[in-house]
Amino acid sequence: MGSESSQQVYRLRAAVSGRESIVPVEEGVLYRDAETGEELVPVARVLPLSRSVSSLPRTPENLRVCRRCEQFTPRDLAVCEFCGLPA
Ligand SMILES: [Zn+2]
């Protein structure tokens, strides 16, 4: 109790239909496609990682391009989220 949520957003895929959903996943919870009822399995973790310290939504106006690694990094961070280069 009182601890921060460490929910991670995953891309889930239904094995048969190939339908995909992007949802925050809680450990031990089984996810099913809302329409087909198929079980969804995680196929990829979606950026940003939960360890990101940025609280901004990942939209173009909140991101800048790092001049060293050329990744999009949140504007509210003092350093690049990927390579650590100061803004
Ligand atoms: Zn960088």
PDB file of the backbone (N, CA, C, O) and the ligand in Angstrom, with CONECT records:
HET     ZN  A 101       1
ATOM      1  N   MET A   1       0.826  -1.208   0.000  1.00  0.00           N
ATOM      2  CA  MET A   1       0.000   0.000   0.000  1.00  0.00           C
ATOM      3  C   MET A   1       0.859   1.258   0.000  1.00  0.00           C
ATOM      4  O   MET A   1       1.915   1.308   0.632  1.00  0.00           O
ATOM      5  N   GLY A   2       0.390   2.267  -0.717  1.00  0.00           N
ATOM      6  CA  GLY A   2       1.116   3.510  -0.781  1.00  0.00           C
ATOM      7  C   GLY A   2       2.272   3.493  -1.770  1.00  0.00           C
ATOM      8  O   GLY A   2       2.879   4.529  -2.043  1.00  0.00           O
ATOM      9  N   SER A   3       2.575   2.317  -2.305  1.00  0.00           N
ATOM     10  CA  SER A   3       3.664   2.273  -3.279  1.00  0.00           C
ATOM     11  C   SER A   3       3.142   2.685  -4.651  1.00  0.00           C
ATOM     12  O   SER A   3       1.961   2.537  -4.962  1.00  0.00           O
ATOM     13  N   GLU A   4       4.053   3.201  -5.451  1.00  0.00           N
ATOM     14  CA  GLU A   4       3.656   3.666  -6.771  1.00  0.00           C
ATOM     15  C   GLU A   4       3.324   2.497  -7.686  1.00  0.00           C
ATOM     16  O   GLU A   4       3.937   1.434  -7.595  1.00  0.00           O
ATOM     17  N   SER A   5       2.379   2.694  -8.544  1.00  0.00           N
ATOM     18  CA  SER A   5       2.049   1.678  -9.533  1.00  0.00           C
ATOM     19  C   SER A   5       3.221   1.514 -10.492  1.00  0.00           C
ATOM     20  O   SER A   5       3.801   2.491 -10.965  1.00  0.00           O
ATOM     21  N   SER A   6       3.551   0.266 -10.766  1.00  0.00           N
ATOM     22  CA  SER A   6       4.624   0.021 -11.719  1.00  0.00           C
ATOM     23  C   SER A   6       4.057  -0.659 -12.956  1.00  0.00           C
ATOM     24  O   SER A   6       4.717  -1.492 -13.577  1.00  0.00           O
ATOM     25  N   GLN A   7       2.847  -0.301 -13.304  1.00  0.00           N
ATOM     26  CA  GLN A   7       2.215  -0.912 -14.465  1.00  0.00           C
ATOM     27  C   GLN A   7       3.007  -0.610 -15.721  1.00  0.00           C
ATOM     28  O   GLN A   7       3.458   0.514 -15.945  1.00  0.00           O
ATOM     29  N   GLN A   8       3.162  -1.633 -16.526  1.00  0.00           N
ATOM     30  CA  GLN A   8       3.879  -1.497 -17.779  1.00  0.00           C
ATOM     31  C   GLN A   8       2.886  -1.727 -18.913  1.00  0.00           C
ATOM     32  O   GLN A   8       2.046  -2.625 -18.854  1.00  0.00           O
ATOM     33  N   VAL A   9       3.002  -0.904 -19.937  1.00  0.00           N
ATOM     34  CA  VAL A   9       2.098  -1.041 -21.072  1.00  0.00           C
ATOM     35  C   VAL A   9       2.674  -2.045 -22.073  1.00  0.00           C
ATOM     36  O   VAL A   9       3.830  -1.954 -22.487  1.00  0.00           O
ATOM     37  N   TYR A  10       1.828  -2.999 -22.441  1.00  0.00           N
ATOM     38  CA  TYR A  10       2.251  -4.037 -23.373  1.00  0.00           C
ATOM     39  C   TYR A  10       1.364  -4.046 -24.605  1.00  0.00           C
ATOM     40  O   TYR A  10       0.201  -3.641 -24.571  1.00  0.00           O
ATOM     41  N   ARG A  11       1.950  -4.520 -25.691  1.00  0.00           N
ATOM     42  CA  ARG A  11       1.177  -4.828 -26.875  1.00  0.00           C
ATOM     43  C   ARG A  11       0.773  -6.290 -26.767  1.00  0.00           C
ATOM     44  O   ARG A  11       1.625  -7.175 -26.684  1.00  0.00           O
ATOM     45  N   LEU A  12      -0.531  -6.536 -26.769  1.00  0.00           N
ATOM     46  CA  LEU A  12      -1.050  -7.904 -26.641  1.00  0.00           C
ATOM     47  C   LEU A  12      -1.596  -8.354 -27.981  1.00  0.00           C
ATOM     48  O   LEU A  12      -2.130  -7.557 -28.752  1.00  0.00           O
ATOM     49  N   ARG A  13      -1.454  -9.646 -28.248  1.00  0.00           N
ATOM     50  CA  ARG A  13      -1.949 -10.170 -29.520  1.00  0.00           C
ATOM     51  C   ARG A  13      -2.721 -11.455 -29.288  1.00  0.00           C
ATOM     52  O   ARG A  13      -2.321 -12.306 -28.494  1.00  0.00           O
ATOM     53  N   ALA A  14      -3.848 -11.579 -30.005  1.00  0.00           N
ATOM     54  CA  ALA A  14      -4.614 -12.817 -29.990  1.00  0.00           C
ATOM     55  C   ALA A  14      -3.989 -13.766 -31.003  1.00  0.00           C
ATOM     56  O   ALA A  14      -3.797 -13.406 -32.164  1.00  0.00           O
ATOM     57  N   ALA A  15      -3.675 -14.975 -30.562  1.00  0.00           N
ATOM     58  CA  ALA A  15      -2.888 -15.907 -31.381  1.00  0.00           C
ATOM     59  C   ALA A  15      -3.579 -16.255 -32.694  1.00  0.00           C
ATOM     60  O   ALA A  15      -2.928 -16.332 -33.735  1.00  0.00           O
ATOM     61  N   VAL A  16      -4.874 -16.462 -32.653  1.00  0.00           N
ATOM     62  CA  VAL A  16      -5.577 -16.946 -33.838  1.00  0.00           C
ATOM     63  C   VAL A  16      -5.931 -15.815 -34.796  1.00  0.00           C
ATOM     64  O   VAL A  16      -5.606 -15.876 -35.982  1.00  0.00           O
ATOM     65  N   SER A  17      -6.587 -14.800 -34.291  1.00  0.00           N
ATOM     66  CA  SER A  17      -7.071 -13.731 -35.173  1.00  0.00           C
ATOM     67  C   SER A  17      -5.997 -12.699 -35.470  1.00  0.00           C
ATOM     68  O   SER A  17      -6.083 -11.981 -36.466  1.00  0.00           O
ATOM     69  N   GLY A  18      -4.981 -12.621 -34.611  1.00  0.00           N
ATOM     70  CA  GLY A  18      -3.945 -11.622 -34.809  1.00  0.00           C
ATOM     71  C   GLY A  18      -4.359 -10.233 -34.365  1.00  0.00           C
ATOM     72  O   GLY A  18      -3.625  -9.268 -34.578  1.00  0.00           O
ATOM     73  N   ARG A  19      -5.535 -10.120 -33.747  1.00  0.00           N
ATOM     74  CA  ARG A  19      -5.983  -8.813 -33.268  1.00  0.00           C
ATOM     75  C   ARG A  19      -5.081  -8.356 -32.130  1.00  0.00           C
ATOM     76  O   ARG A  19      -4.654  -9.153 -31.295  1.00  0.00           O
ATOM     77  N   GLU A  20      -4.799  -7.051 -32.115  1.00  0.00           N
ATOM     78  CA  GLU A  20      -3.868  -6.547 -31.107  1.00  0.00           C
ATOM     79  C   GLU A  20      -4.504  -5.456 -30.269  1.00  0.00           C
ATOM     80  O   GLU A  20      -5.362  -4.708 -30.738  1.00  0.00           O
ATOM     81  N   SER A  21      -4.064  -5.377 -29.010  1.00  0.00           N
ATOM     82  CA  SER A  21      -4.491  -4.326 -28.110  1.00  0.00           C
ATOM     83  C   SER A  21      -3.262  -3.792 -27.401  1.00  0.00           C
ATOM     84  O   SER A  21      -2.301  -4.529 -27.178  1.00  0.00           O
ATOM     85  N   ILE A  22      -3.286  -2.525 -27.050  1.00  0.00           N
ATOM     86  CA  ILE A  22      -2.216  -1.952 -26.241  1.00  0.00           C
ATOM     87  C   ILE A  22      -2.810  -1.523 -24.913  1.00  0.00           C
ATOM     88  O   ILE A  22      -3.613  -0.592 -24.843  1.00  0.00           O
ATOM     89  N   VAL A  23      -2.397  -2.224 -23.852  1.00  0.00           N
ATOM     90  CA  VAL A  23      -3.000  -2.003 -22.542  1.00  0.00           C
ATOM     91  C   VAL A  23      -1.941  -2.064 -21.446  1.00  0.00           C
ATOM     92  O   VAL A  23      -0.909  -2.716 -21.606  1.00  0.00           O
ATOM     93  N   PRO A  24      -2.204  -1.375 -20.323  1.00  0.00           N
ATOM     94  CA  PRO A  24      -1.349  -1.568 -19.152  1.00  0.00           C
ATOM     95  C   PRO A  24      -1.648  -2.930 -18.541  1.00  0.00           C
ATOM     96  O   PRO A  24      -2.804  -3.253 -18.270  1.00  0.00           O
ATOM     97  N   VAL A  25      -0.621  -3.716 -18.330  1.00  0.00           N
ATOM     98  CA  VAL A  25      -0.787  -5.100 -17.892  1.00  0.00           C
ATOM     99  C   VAL A  25      -0.499  -5.226 -16.405  1.00  0.00           C
ATOM    100  O   VAL A  25       0.493  -4.702 -15.899  1.00  0.00           O
ATOM    101  N   GLU A  26      -1.376  -5.922 -15.728  1.00  0.00           N
ATOM    102  CA  GLU A  26      -1.140  -6.249 -14.329  1.00  0.00           C
ATOM    103  C   GLU A  26      -0.741  -7.709 -14.243  1.00  0.00           C
ATOM    104  O   GLU A  26      -1.340  -8.568 -14.890  1.00  0.00           O
ATOM    105  N   GLU A  27       0.266  -7.979 -13.446  1.00  0.00           N
ATOM    106  CA  GLU A  27       0.773  -9.334 -13.341  1.00  0.00           C
ATOM    107  C   GLU A  27      -0.318 -10.269 -12.832  1.00  0.00           C
ATOM    108  O   GLU A  27      -1.054  -9.930 -11.906  1.00  0.00           O
ATOM    109  N   GLY A  28      -0.416 -11.434 -13.436  1.00  0.00           N
ATOM    110  CA  GLY A  28      -1.364 -12.436 -12.982  1.00  0.00           C
ATOM    111  C   GLY A  28      -2.764 -12.273 -13.530  1.00  0.00           C
ATOM    112  O   GLY A  28      -3.652 -13.062 -13.208  1.00  0.00           O
ATOM    113  N   VAL A  29      -2.976 -11.250 -14.361  1.00  0.00           N
ATOM    114  CA  VAL A  29      -4.300 -11.028 -14.926  1.00  0.00           C
ATOM    115  C   VAL A  29      -4.324 -11.554 -16.359  1.00  0.00           C
ATOM    116  O   VAL A  29      -3.415 -11.282 -17.144  1.00  0.00           O
ATOM    117  N   LEU A  30      -5.364 -12.302 -16.691  1.00  0.00           N
ATOM    118  CA  LEU A  30      -5.517 -12.822 -18.047  1.00  0.00           C
ATOM    119  C   LEU A  30      -6.357 -11.841 -18.857  1.00  0.00           C
ATOM    120  O   LEU A  30      -7.430 -11.418 -18.425  1.00  0.00           O
ATOM    121  N   TYR A  31      -5.856 -11.486 -20.035  1.00  0.00           N
ATOM    122  CA  TYR A  31      -6.568 -10.527 -20.878  1.00  0.00           C
ATOM    123  C   TYR A  31      -7.199 -11.243 -22.066  1.00  0.00           C
ATOM    124  O   TYR A  31      -6.612 -12.143 -22.666  1.00  0.00           O
ATOM    125  N   ARG A  32      -8.420 -10.808 -22.384  1.00  0.00           N
ATOM    126  CA  ARG A  32      -9.108 -11.388 -23.525  1.00  0.00           C
ATOM    127  C   ARG A  32      -9.581 -10.281 -24.460  1.00  0.00           C
ATOM    128  O   ARG A  32      -9.921  -9.176 -24.038  1.00  0.00           O
ATOM    129  N   ASP A  33      -9.589 -10.620 -25.744  1.00  0.00           N
ATOM    130  CA  ASP A  33     -10.093  -9.683 -26.731  1.00  0.00           C
ATOM    131  C   ASP A  33     -11.567  -9.407 -26.448  1.00  0.00           C
ATOM    132  O   ASP A  33     -12.354 -10.328 -26.232  1.00  0.00           O
ATOM    133  N   ALA A  34     -11.924  -8.128 -26.453  1.00  0.00           N
ATOM    134  CA  ALA A  34     -13.279  -7.743 -26.064  1.00  0.00           C
ATOM    135  C   ALA A  34     -14.332  -8.297 -27.016  1.00  0.00           C
ATOM    136  O   ALA A  34     -15.465  -8.542 -26.603  1.00  0.00           O
ATOM    137  N   GLU A  35     -13.982  -8.498 -28.271  1.00  0.00           N
ATOM    138  CA  GLU A  35     -14.980  -8.952 -29.236  1.00  0.00           C
ATOM    139  C   GLU A  35     -14.960 -10.458 -29.453  1.00  0.00           C
ATOM    140  O   GLU A  35     -16.015 -11.089 -29.521  1.00  0.00           O
ATOM    141  N   THR A  36     -13.772 -11.038 -29.561  1.00  0.00           N
ATOM    142  CA  THR A  36     -13.697 -12.460 -29.896  1.00  0.00           C
ATOM    143  C   THR A  36     -13.526 -13.338 -28.669  1.00  0.00           C
ATOM    144  O   THR A  36     -13.740 -14.548 -28.740  1.00  0.00           O
ATOM    145  N   GLY A  37     -13.142 -12.744 -27.541  1.00  0.00           N
ATOM    146  CA  GLY A  37     -12.947 -13.533 -26.335  1.00  0.00           C
ATOM    147  C   GLY A  37     -11.654 -14.331 -26.324  1.00  0.00           C
ATOM    148  O   GLY A  37     -11.392 -15.098 -25.398  1.00  0.00           O
ATOM    149  N   GLU A  38     -10.839 -14.140 -27.375  1.00  0.00           N
ATOM    150  CA  GLU A  38      -9.570 -14.867 -27.426  1.00  0.00           C
ATOM    151  C   GLU A  38      -8.628 -14.402 -26.334  1.00  0.00           C
ATOM    152  O   GLU A  38      -8.639 -13.244 -25.917  1.00  0.00           O
ATOM    153  N   GLU A  39      -7.817 -15.336 -25.887  1.00  0.00           N
ATOM    154  CA  GLU A  39      -6.790 -14.970 -24.926  1.00  0.00           C
ATOM    155  C   GLU A  39      -5.722 -14.131 -25.622  1.00  0.00           C
ATOM    156  O   GLU A  39      -5.286 -14.455 -26.727  1.00  0.00           O
ATOM    157  N   LEU A  40      -5.307 -13.048 -24.963  1.00  0.00           N
ATOM    158  CA  LEU A  40      -4.293 -12.166 -25.531  1.00  0.00           C
ATOM    159  C   LEU A  40      -2.966 -12.423 -24.831  1.00  0.00           C
ATOM    160  O   LEU A  40      -2.902 -12.497 -23.604  1.00  0.00           O
ATOM    161  N   VAL A  41      -1.923 -12.556 -25.615  1.00  0.00           N
ATOM    162  CA  VAL A  41      -0.600 -12.775 -25.036  1.00  0.00           C
ATOM    163  C   VAL A  41       0.291 -11.578 -25.347  1.00  0.00           C
ATOM    164  O   VAL A  41       0.224 -11.023 -26.444  1.00  0.00           O
ATOM    165  N   PRO A  42       1.133 -11.172 -24.381  1.00  0.00           N
ATOM    166  CA  PRO A  42       2.015 -10.025 -24.607  1.00  0.00           C
ATOM    167  C   PRO A  42       3.047 -10.345 -25.685  1.00  0.00           C
ATOM    168  O   PRO A  42       3.692 -11.393 -25.637  1.00  0.00           O
ATOM    169  N   VAL A  43       3.203  -9.460 -26.640  1.00  0.00           N
ATOM    170  CA  VAL A  43       4.210  -9.658 -27.682  1.00  0.00           C
ATOM    171  C   VAL A  43       5.311  -8.605 -27.621  1.00  0.00           C
ATOM    172  O   VAL A  43       6.409  -8.820 -28.133  1.00  0.00           O
ATOM    173  N   ALA A  44       5.021  -7.480 -27.004  1.00  0.00           N
ATOM    174  CA  ALA A  44       6.050  -6.443 -26.939  1.00  0.00           C
ATOM    175  C   ALA A  44       5.724  -5.474 -25.825  1.00  0.00           C
ATOM    176  O   ALA A  44       4.561  -5.242 -25.495  1.00  0.00           O
ATOM    177  N   ARG A  45       6.763  -4.920 -25.261  1.00  0.00           N
ATOM    178  CA  ARG A  45       6.587  -3.879 -24.268  1.00  0.00           C
ATOM    179  C   ARG A  45       6.583  -2.552 -25.005  1.00  0.00           C
ATOM    180  O   ARG A  45       7.367  -2.343 -25.931  1.00  0.00           O
ATOM    181  N   VAL A  46       5.699  -1.661 -24.593  1.00  0.00           N
ATOM    182  CA  VAL A  46       5.540  -0.392 -25.298  1.00  0.00           C
ATOM    183  C   VAL A  46       6.288   0.704 -24.560  1.00  0.00           C
ATOM    184  O   VAL A  46       6.186   0.823 -23.339  1.00  0.00           O
ATOM    185  N   LEU A  47       7.034   1.498 -25.301  1.00  0.00           N
ATOM    186  CA  LEU A  47       7.730   2.636 -24.703  1.00  0.00           C
ATOM    187  C   LEU A  47       6.726   3.711 -24.328  1.00  0.00           C
ATOM    188  O   LEU A  47       5.695   3.766 -24.998  1.00  0.00           O
ATOM    189  N   PRO A  48       6.905   4.562 -23.343  1.00  0.00           N
ATOM    190  CA  PRO A  48       8.111   4.606 -22.538  1.00  0.00           C
ATOM    191  C   PRO A  48       8.147   3.516 -21.483  1.00  0.00           C
ATOM    192  O   PRO A  48       7.101   3.033 -21.050  1.00  0.00           O
ATOM    193  N   LEU A  49       9.319   3.134 -21.076  1.00  0.00           N
ATOM    194  CA  LEU A  49       9.471   2.163 -20.014  1.00  0.00           C
ATOM    195  C   LEU A  49       8.949   2.751 -18.723  1.00  0.00           C
ATOM    196  O   LEU A  49       8.946   3.967 -18.531  1.00  0.00           O
ATOM    197  N   SER A  50       8.505   1.865 -17.834  1.00  0.00           N
ATOM    198  CA  SER A  50       7.938   2.376 -16.583  1.00  0.00           C
ATOM    199  C   SER A  50       8.998   3.069 -15.729  1.00  0.00           C
ATOM    200  O   SER A  50       8.668   3.813 -14.806  1.00  0.00           O
ATOM    201  N   ARG A  51      10.278   2.821 -16.043  1.00  0.00           N
ATOM    202  CA  ARG A  51      11.301   3.501 -15.245  1.00  0.00           C
ATOM    203  C   ARG A  51      11.520   4.934 -15.723  1.00  0.00           C
ATOM    204  O   ARG A  51      12.265   5.686 -15.095  1.00  0.00           O
ATOM    205  N   SER A  52      10.887   5.316 -16.817  1.00  0.00           N
ATOM    206  CA  SER A  52      11.021   6.693 -17.264  1.00  0.00           C
ATOM    207  C   SER A  52      10.539   7.631 -16.168  1.00  0.00           C
ATOM    208  O   SER A  52       9.504   7.392 -15.545  1.00  0.00           O
ATOM    209  N   VAL A  53      11.299   8.705 -15.937  1.00  0.00           N
ATOM    210  CA  VAL A  53      10.909   9.633 -14.889  1.00  0.00           C
ATOM    211  C   VAL A  53      10.061  10.770 -15.443  1.00  0.00           C
ATOM    212  O   VAL A  53       9.595  11.618 -14.682  1.00  0.00           O
ATOM    213  N   SER A  54       9.857  10.800 -16.739  1.00  0.00           N
ATOM    214  CA  SER A  54       9.015  11.836 -17.311  1.00  0.00           C
ATOM    215  C   SER A  54       7.559  11.561 -16.992  1.00  0.00           C
ATOM    216  O   SER A  54       7.109  10.417 -17.055  1.00  0.00           O
ATOM    217  N   SER A  55       6.822  12.608 -16.647  1.00  0.00           N
ATOM    218  CA  SER A  55       5.401  12.440 -16.369  1.00  0.00           C
ATOM    219  C   SER A  55       4.551  12.967 -17.514  1.00  0.00           C
ATOM    220  O   SER A  55       3.322  12.953 -17.438  1.00  0.00           O
ATOM    221  N   LEU A  56       5.200  13.431 -18.570  1.00  0.00           N
ATOM    222  CA  LEU A  56       4.452  13.989 -19.689  1.00  0.00           C
ATOM    223  C   LEU A  56       3.932  12.887 -20.598  1.00  0.00           C
ATOM    224  O   LEU A  56       4.586  11.860 -20.781  1.00  0.00           O
ATOM    225  N   PRO A  57       2.737  13.110 -21.173  1.00  0.00           N
ATOM    226  CA  PRO A  57       2.278  12.174 -22.187  1.00  0.00           C
ATOM    227  C   PRO A  57       3.220  12.211 -23.391  1.00  0.00           C
ATOM    228  O   PRO A  57       3.825  13.239 -23.695  1.00  0.00           O
ATOM    229  N   ARG A  58       3.327  11.075 -24.062  1.00  0.00           N
ATOM    230  CA  ARG A  58       4.279  10.970 -25.156  1.00  0.00           C
ATOM    231  C   ARG A  58       3.674  11.504 -26.448  1.00  0.00           C
ATOM    232  O   ARG A  58       3.309  10.742 -27.343  1.00  0.00           O
ATOM    233  N   THR A  59       3.576  12.813 -26.526  1.00  0.00           N
ATOM    234  CA  THR A  59       3.029  13.446 -27.717  1.00  0.00           C
ATOM    235  C   THR A  59       4.117  14.319 -28.330  1.00  0.00           C
ATOM    236  O   THR A  59       5.061  14.703 -27.639  1.00  0.00           O
ATOM    237  N   PRO A  60       3.998  14.636 -29.613  1.00  0.00           N
ATOM    238  CA  PRO A  60       5.079  15.353 -30.302  1.00  0.00           C
ATOM    239  C   PRO A  60       5.486  16.653 -29.626  1.00  0.00           C
ATOM    240  O   PRO A  60       6.670  16.989 -29.598  1.00  0.00           O
ATOM    241  N   GLU A  61       4.512  17.395 -29.076  1.00  0.00           N
ATOM    242  CA  GLU A  61       4.872  18.677 -28.465  1.00  0.00           C
ATOM    243  C   GLU A  61       5.646  18.517 -27.165  1.00  0.00           C
ATOM    244  O   GLU A  61       6.260  19.475 -26.693  1.00  0.00           O
ATOM    245  N   ASN A  62       5.630  17.331 -26.581  1.00  0.00           N
ATOM    246  CA  ASN A  62       6.350  17.091 -25.330  1.00  0.00           C
ATOM    247  C   ASN A  62       7.709  16.428 -25.550  1.00  0.00           C
ATOM    248  O   ASN A  62       8.424  16.127 -24.594  1.00  0.00           O
ATOM    249  N   LEU A  63       8.054  16.206 -26.807  1.00  0.00           N
ATOM    250  CA  LEU A  63       9.298  15.493 -27.099  1.00  0.00           C
ATOM    251  C   LEU A  63      10.250  16.392 -27.865  1.00  0.00           C
ATOM    252  O   LEU A  63       9.847  17.303 -28.588  1.00  0.00           O
ATOM    253  N   ARG A  64      11.531  16.098 -27.676  1.00  0.00           N
ATOM    254  CA  ARG A  64      12.542  16.763 -28.492  1.00  0.00           C
ATOM    255  C   ARG A  64      13.450  15.674 -29.061  1.00  0.00           C
ATOM    256  O   ARG A  64      13.492  14.552 -28.556  1.00  0.00           O
ATOM    257  N   VAL A  65      14.166  16.027 -30.112  1.00  0.00           N
ATOM    258  CA  VAL A  65      15.085  15.063 -30.697  1.00  0.00           C
ATOM    259  C   VAL A  65      16.460  15.283 -30.091  1.00  0.00           C
ATOM    260  O   VAL A  65      17.010  16.383 -30.151  1.00  0.00           O
ATOM    261  N   CYS A  66      17.007  14.229 -29.508  1.00  0.00           N
ATOM    262  CA  CYS A  66      18.345  14.326 -28.938  1.00  0.00           C
ATOM    263  C   CYS A  66      19.349  14.558 -30.063  1.00  0.00           C
ATOM    264  O   CYS A  66      19.289  13.912 -31.109  1.00  0.00           O
ATOM    265  N   ARG A  67      20.283  15.502 -29.828  1.00  0.00           N
ATOM    266  CA  ARG A  67      21.219  15.827 -30.914  1.00  0.00           C
ATOM    267  C   ARG A  67      22.333  14.793 -31.042  1.00  0.00           C
ATOM    268  O   ARG A  67      23.070  14.805 -32.029  1.00  0.00           O
ATOM    269  N   ARG A  68      22.468  13.905 -30.067  1.00  0.00           N
ATOM    270  CA  ARG A  68      23.493  12.862 -30.193  1.00  0.00           C
ATOM    271  C   ARG A  68      22.903  11.545 -30.716  1.00  0.00           C
ATOM    272  O   ARG A  68      23.360  11.013 -31.727  1.00  0.00           O
ATOM    273  N   CYS A  69      21.883  11.026 -30.016  1.00  0.00           N
ATOM    274  CA  CYS A  69      21.383   9.711 -30.428  1.00  0.00           C
ATOM    275  C   CYS A  69      20.168   9.824 -31.349  1.00  0.00           C
ATOM    276  O   CYS A  69      19.723   8.830 -31.921  1.00  0.00           O
ATOM    277  N   GLU A  70      19.634  11.044 -31.491  1.00  0.00           N
ATOM    278  CA  GLU A  70      18.516  11.307 -32.407  1.00  0.00           C
ATOM    279  C   GLU A  70      17.245  10.542 -32.052  1.00  0.00           C
ATOM    280  O   GLU A  70      16.410  10.285 -32.919  1.00  0.00           O
ATOM    281  N   GLN A  71      17.096  10.175 -30.773  1.00  0.00           N
ATOM    282  CA  GLN A  71      15.847   9.590 -30.297  1.00  0.00           C
ATOM    283  C   GLN A  71      14.944  10.723 -29.794  1.00  0.00           C
ATOM    284  O   GLN A  71      15.421  11.797 -29.427  1.00  0.00           O
ATOM    285  N   PHE A  72      13.650  10.464 -29.785  1.00  0.00           N
ATOM    286  CA  PHE A  72      12.722  11.415 -29.186  1.00  0.00           C
ATOM    287  C   PHE A  72      12.744  11.241 -27.678  1.00  0.00           C
ATOM    288  O   PHE A  72      12.520  10.144 -27.167  1.00  0.00           O
ATOM    289  N   THR A  73      13.011  12.310 -26.979  1.00  0.00           N
ATOM    290  CA  THR A  73      13.129  12.232 -25.528  1.00  0.00           C
ATOM    291  C   THR A  73      12.255  13.322 -24.902  1.00  0.00           C
ATOM    292  O   THR A  73      12.116  14.404 -25.472  1.00  0.00           O
ATOM    293  N   PRO A  74      11.659  13.044 -23.727  1.00  0.00           N
ATOM    294  CA  PRO A  74      10.723  14.010 -23.127  1.00  0.00           C
ATOM    295  C   PRO A  74      11.386  15.349 -22.795  1.00  0.00           C
ATOM    296  O   PRO A  74      12.518  15.390 -22.313  1.00  0.00           O
ATOM    297  N   ARG A  75      10.668  16.434 -23.058  1.00  0.00           N
ATOM    298  CA  ARG A  75      11.196  17.777 -22.830  1.00  0.00           C
ATOM    299  C   ARG A  75      11.363  18.106 -21.344  1.00  0.00           C
ATOM    300  O   ARG A  75      12.138  18.997 -20.997  1.00  0.00           O
ATOM    301  N   ASP A  76      10.647  17.401 -20.462  1.00  0.00           N
ATOM    302  CA  ASP A  76      10.733  17.759 -19.048  1.00  0.00           C
ATOM    303  C   ASP A  76      11.920  17.102 -18.358  1.00  0.00           C
ATOM    304  O   ASP A  76      12.102  17.276 -17.154  1.00  0.00           O
ATOM    305  N   LEU A  77      12.728  16.353 -19.094  1.00  0.00           N
ATOM    306  CA  LEU A  77      13.906  15.746 -18.501  1.00  0.00           C
ATOM    307  C   LEU A  77      15.134  16.599 -18.798  1.00  0.00           C
ATOM    308  O   LEU A  77      15.257  17.180 -19.877  1.00  0.00           O
ATOM    309  N   ALA A  78      16.040  16.664 -17.825  1.00  0.00           N
ATOM    310  CA  ALA A  78      17.248  17.465 -18.001  1.00  0.00           C
ATOM    311  C   ALA A  78      18.239  16.772 -18.933  1.00  0.00           C
ATOM    312  O   ALA A  78      19.102  17.418 -19.528  1.00  0.00           O
ATOM    313  N   VAL A  79      18.106  15.460 -19.052  1.00  0.00           N
ATOM    314  CA  VAL A  79      19.019  14.710 -19.907  1.00  0.00           C
ATOM    315  C   VAL A  79      18.218  13.810 -20.835  1.00  0.00           C
ATOM    316  O   VAL A  79      17.057  13.493 -20.575  1.00  0.00           O
ATOM    317  N   CYS A  80      18.856  13.413 -21.911  1.00  0.00           N
ATOM    318  CA  CYS A  80      18.211  12.483 -22.858  1.00  0.00           C
ATOM    319  C   CYS A  80      17.865  11.187 -22.144  1.00  0.00           C
ATOM    320  O   CYS A  80      18.680  10.631 -21.408  1.00  0.00           O
ATOM    321  N   GLU A  81      16.631  10.709 -22.372  1.00  0.00           N
ATOM    322  CA  GLU A  81      16.161   9.492 -21.724  1.00  0.00           C
ATOM    323  C   GLU A  81      16.953   8.272 -22.182  1.00  0.00           C
ATOM    324  O   GLU A  81      17.006   7.266 -21.475  1.00  0.00           O
ATOM    325  N   PHE A  82      17.564   8.353 -23.353  1.00  0.00           N
ATOM    326  CA  PHE A  82      18.213   7.183 -23.953  1.00  0.00           C
ATOM    327  C   PHE A  82      19.716   7.187 -23.734  1.00  0.00           C
ATOM    328  O   PHE A  82      20.286   6.172 -23.334  1.00  0.00           O
ATOM    329  N   CYS A  83      20.362   8.310 -23.989  1.00  0.00           N
ATOM    330  CA  CYS A  83      21.828   8.308 -23.922  1.00  0.00           C
ATOM    331  C   CYS A  83      22.367   9.178 -22.797  1.00  0.00           C
ATOM    332  O   CYS A  83      23.568   9.156 -22.525  1.00  0.00           O
ATOM    333  N   GLY A  84      21.488   9.957 -22.126  1.00  0.00           N
ATOM    334  CA  GLY A  84      21.930  10.719 -20.976  1.00  0.00           C
ATOM    335  C   GLY A  84      22.553  12.064 -21.309  1.00  0.00           C
ATOM    336  O   GLY A  84      23.017  12.766 -20.411  1.00  0.00           O
ATOM    337  N   LEU A  85      22.574  12.432 -22.573  1.00  0.00           N
ATOM    338  CA  LEU A  85      23.146  13.728 -22.962  1.00  0.00           C
ATOM    339  C   LEU A  85      22.296  14.864 -22.378  1.00  0.00           C
ATOM    340  O   LEU A  85      21.077  14.859 -22.554  1.00  0.00           O
ATOM    341  N   PRO A  86      22.902  15.830 -21.692  1.00  0.00           N
ATOM    342  CA  PRO A  86      22.130  16.955 -21.167  1.00  0.00           C
ATOM    343  C   PRO A  86      21.434  17.719 -22.296  1.00  0.00           C
ATOM    344  O   PRO A  86      21.980  17.851 -23.392  1.00  0.00           O
ATOM    345  N   ALA A  87      20.234  18.216 -22.024  1.00  0.00           N
ATOM    346  CA  ALA A  87      19.466  18.932 -23.042  1.00  0.00           C
ATOM    347  C   ALA A  87      20.192  20.204 -23.464  1.00  0.00           C
ATOM    348  O   ALA A  87      19.699  20.943 -24.316  1.00  0.00           O
TER     349      ALA A  87
HETATM  350 ZN    ZN A 101      20.276  10.965 -26.636  1.00  0.00          ZN2+
END
